[in-house]
Amino acid sequence: MRIGYVSSYPPIECGIATYSSYLIDALRAQGADIYVVSHVGASGPQVFPAFNENDLDDKAYVVALRFTPDIVHIQHEFGLYGPHYGVNILPVIVKFRLIGVPVVTTLHTVYDQPERNHLVLMENILANSSAIIVHQEYQLESLRRYFPDNLTQKAVVIPHGARLVEPVPDAKAKLGLPADKKIVLMIGYFRPSKNFELIIDQLPEILKKYPDALLVLAGKIRNQEYSQYQQVLFERIRRSPVKDHIRVILGQLSQQTFDTILSAADVVVLPYKLSSQSGILAHCMAFGRPVVSSASKAMTQLIEDSGAGVIVTSKTEFSNAIASLLADETRARQMSESAREYVRAKLAWPRIAAAHRQVYESLHNIPDIGSQVIVVD
């Protein structure tokens, strides 16, 4: 069975690109034959950079068709495929269905209360895809709340995968961070929905409760997107009465650097205002880093199931929870162990790949000819 992927892909800077590379690596390790059609700038084995956002319709379809896929899998994120929330992906789905090729679409963003434009696009994706994958149960519940059964019965939940990794040794020393300080980390692209300024403002309260804390902000803006927000963060730091307890690691984080930064953290904070699901949370769990998070459904469901951290609902709760975890090493270690065990049992990429293979196999057309049919990868 040959799978044609339409997705962002490394070295393009994108969470979907990273997700797709890990999933495809795991599928290939299990024998899957996969071709990837991606945006200009992607590269890798059997990866074909074919389109920009505005010419997606024709080029993605034509290039993917050349590899005669048995199934096409689209990794969907709003805006990933051009203007108007990425509407250009819809003709690609329809064209493959017209020639009898099943289409699987992973909806990476499904909010508990989607906005109208999201609903319009999701309705069309649901109607024209052969199968839909979401990452969490609340996302499936949201689809069922807004769309009829004949559209949502094709949806399944497959969690966001996580790596089986060990923390980088001597990570603090490698980053030039003091070994005698506990590191409170915020990491990822800078954008207003991340709400990083809340923790910058709360740092004085955290230090009152745990004086040996150091706040590390790691990441950057993507191109010039949200450059004004980045300046707001930097101004908050400049004006902070405890700015000597803040470090900024600025720039594009290679996988090795990202892993080292996560390994140096004692607590990771996710103060997001809005979240559908978080690859950062999966990485934190893989490295066994305790998490303090805001109470979005995406975070609440996974953190409560795994025991990987603490959910809070106010500024005061953030400072209290962070300081408490820094001070209570036994509790932090229990969360770390729970997170890593949950990854091994539920989120490891080989498990996630196997679940995807089941979806693909359920859609593969095997002729009823009264004789044994052997399907090869």
Secondary structure, 3 states (H helix, E strand, C coil): CEEEEECCCCCCCCHHHHHHHHHHHHHHHCCCEEEEEEECCCCCCCEEEEECHHHHHHHHHHHHHHCCCCEEEEEECCCCCCHHHHCCHHHHHHHHHHCCCCEEEEECCCCCCCCHHHHHHHHHHHHHCCEEEECCHHHHHHHHHHCCHHHHCCEEECCCCECCCCCCCCHHHHHCCCCCCEEEEEECCCCHHHCHHHHHHHHHHHHHHCCCEEEEEEECCCCCCCHHHHHHHHHHHHHCCCHHHEEEEECCCCHHHHHHHHHHCCEEEECCCCCCCCHHHHHHHHCCCCEEEECCHHHHHHHHHHCCEEEECCHHHHHHHHHHHHHCHHHHHHHHHHHHHHHHHHHEHHHHHHHHHHHHHHHCCCCCCCCCCCCCC
